[in-house]
Each structure stands twice: as C-alpha cells, then as structure tokens.
Amino acid sequence: MLKKIFIVRHCEAQGQPAESPLTEKGLKQAEYLVDFFSNEKIDRIISSPFLRAIQSVEPLSEKTNIKIEIDERLSERILSTMDLPDWYEKLKATFNDMELKFEGGESSQEAMNRIVNVAEEVFKGGTENTVIVSHGNIISFLLKNYHSDFDFECWKNLTNPDVFQINCINNEVILERIWDEDKIIKI
C-alpha cells in the first residue's frame, strides 16, 4: 500500500510563542491549503499544539470533516531557554553538530528523533494519506532524516507555508517538495 505523509510548515504567523496566531495573510494561506489539497484524499490530520499550526489546518479539517489530532512531539524545537543574541549562528551550528545543545534546549538529534517517531508511527498505521503540520526547524530534521543533504541552507529556503510529500512504498521512502511558492496566486 502506498502511504503518503504531507508535511506542512505552518502559514505566516504573528510571532514565535506557542500562542501566536496567524496573520491576516496566514489565515488566507490556510484557506488556500484547502484548495491545494482538494485533489488528495486526506485520512488524518495531526498538528503541533502551537496555535499557528492548528490554525493552518483548521479550514482543511472543516472541509474534510477530519478532527485535528494534537501531538506534542510536533512542537517547535527549543534551541535554548536563554536569550541568544547570536541565535542564528547557534542554530546553524546545530545543523553541523546534531548533538550540540544549549542551556535548556534540545539537540537537533533529539528533535529529529521525536518528529521521526511521529512519521514512522503514521507509516506503520492504517491510514494512507496523512497531513502533519509543524514548524520549520523541526520539519528540517524530519526531512534531513530522509534526505541527508537537507541542511541549514535548505532550512533558510523554507516558506510559510511549505509542503513536502513523503511516500512510503514497500519500505522505501521518497521525499519531494510539492509546494511551489511561485505558482501560488499571491494572497
């Protein structure tokens, strides 16, 4: 059986805290995701508990009549609980050293393990087409797990939203970016 996971990076948000809602543009992008997935049979929707992720798939949930399942493992990775003025350089370093960890934070490997566990459970489960919505940094590590060349530069090129498709056919995993920002009608 062909199993598909659609990995969705949340739409444009007003900020980084867990309770940050989508912007007006982000809400329109969420509506557009309904059209984007209109030719796919969706069986399951799993989201990060962060408001911006949930709001990104609420219109799809309503249209398909599929309840959004919340999974804490899809929460964005915490780089550190300390204020890091040079966070960008520190984040870049964590792509090169997957075990690097800053105070109160999570290593890239730890983040990868928890999101990969979600994907592997979906592949082993009974549904064919699942939408998972999460955040750019942790999604990067899921993609890196299946495509080792996915690096910091790839992370920088992610858009809000963004969509990747992961197919599992006879235990072979194929990864493809299916979101094309240039073909999307400007919202």
Buried (B, 14 or more C-beta within 10 A) or exposed (E): EEBBBBBBBBBBBBEEEEEBEBBEBBBBBBBBBBEBBEEBEBBBBBBBEBBBBBBBBBBBBEBBEBEBEBBEBBBBBEBBEEEBEEEEEBBBBBBEEBEBBBEEBBBBBBBBBBBBEBBEEBBEEEBEBBBBBBBBBBBBBBBBBBBEEBBBEBBEEBBBBBBBBBBBEEEEBEBEBEBEEEEBEEE
